[in-house]
Amino acid sequence: MSDSVHSNIMRRLAGQATSKAGISPLTSSRAMRLALAKSARDTVGLVLSVTSVIDETMPIDDAIGGLDDGLMLIGLQRDGAVVGLVAVDMQLRAAIVEMQTMHSVSTQPASARKPTVTDMAMNEPVLHHLLASLPSAIAGTNFDGWADDLVVAELISEPRAAALLLDEGNYRSLRMEVDFGVAERAASLTLILPVLAAEEPETVLEDQPADWATTFRATVHAAPTALDAVLHRFKMSIGQVESLSVGQLVSLSGCTVNSVKLVAPGGQQVATAKLGQTGGMRAVRIQQELMPTLSELPSGAEKAALAIQQDKTAQSSEPLSVT
């Protein structure tokens, strides 16, 4: 083997080893670190490094209850509704303000104070850039889709107010610890957003030929209806009705327990039944229609008396049908 051929082979092997060594899979933690560092540098010139990322999933009350005092809480909106928040501690928001006012980070830690609307306005460029860059930065990681379509909303006065704005459920809390490389100034930024729900596989239903007649029949049969159980019908005058009193017995001539009829709302008789009871309640048992017996028919004297009584009252009162 000549020296040139040997050199070419060694060169190719060295190149392959270098390219393989340079491949580093992008994890969600590394993607978040890079996104925050790039946003701070590109917007206000703040150079920082993310020293650690703490990723936890918990109910919203636990996520907000674990926030430190003095944080600047800003709501995050998606489709017009507040769905999460970003919490910026005093040192990070002060460093962002210092870069815009003094073009450098002070070596002295910032004194604790309540966040103001001015602090939010000075920090918004970094936050806007971070939210805009996150979807593409974390694509392909286990954060994919978690920070899509987010915009900065309003300043939230306290954690209790944040708890009232956000829906119940599990949230992902991502806390990034930040170092400015200046003395011992350290800071943090926390993102709290809902856990993405797992998408259910779409079920494809095969088209079935429609049997219109069967479907129509089944629909009609499933429609609700009401039946009246009629034991007996007879006529009384209004005067007789007004003279009825509690405890008075009304004779039902020709009526037996087998005389019950089930009548549809339109007045059509659909079945005959026998009066009884079940479980201490009145009930009817559907049965075949029976021919009336002689004992069930009104006698001749009863018919004559009923006819005379009806003739006397027909001229002075309107007949009333009682069921």
Secondary structure, 3 states (H helix, E strand, C coil): CCHHHHHHHHHHHHHHHHHHHHCCCCCHHHHHHHHHHHHHHHHHCCCCEEEEEEEEEEEHHHHHHCCCCCCEEEEEEECCEEEEEEEECHHHHHHHHHHHHCCCCCCCCCCCCCCCHHHHHHHHHHHHHHHHHHHHHCCCCCCCCCCCCCEEEEEECCHHHHHHHCCCCEEEEEEEEEECCCCCCEEEEEEEEECCCCCCCCCCCCCCCCCHHHHHHHHHHHCCCCCEEECCCEEEEHHHHHCCCCCCCCCCCCCCCCCEEEECCCCCEEEEEEEEEECCEEEEEEECCCCCCHHHCCCHHHHHHHHHHHHHHHCCCCEEEEC
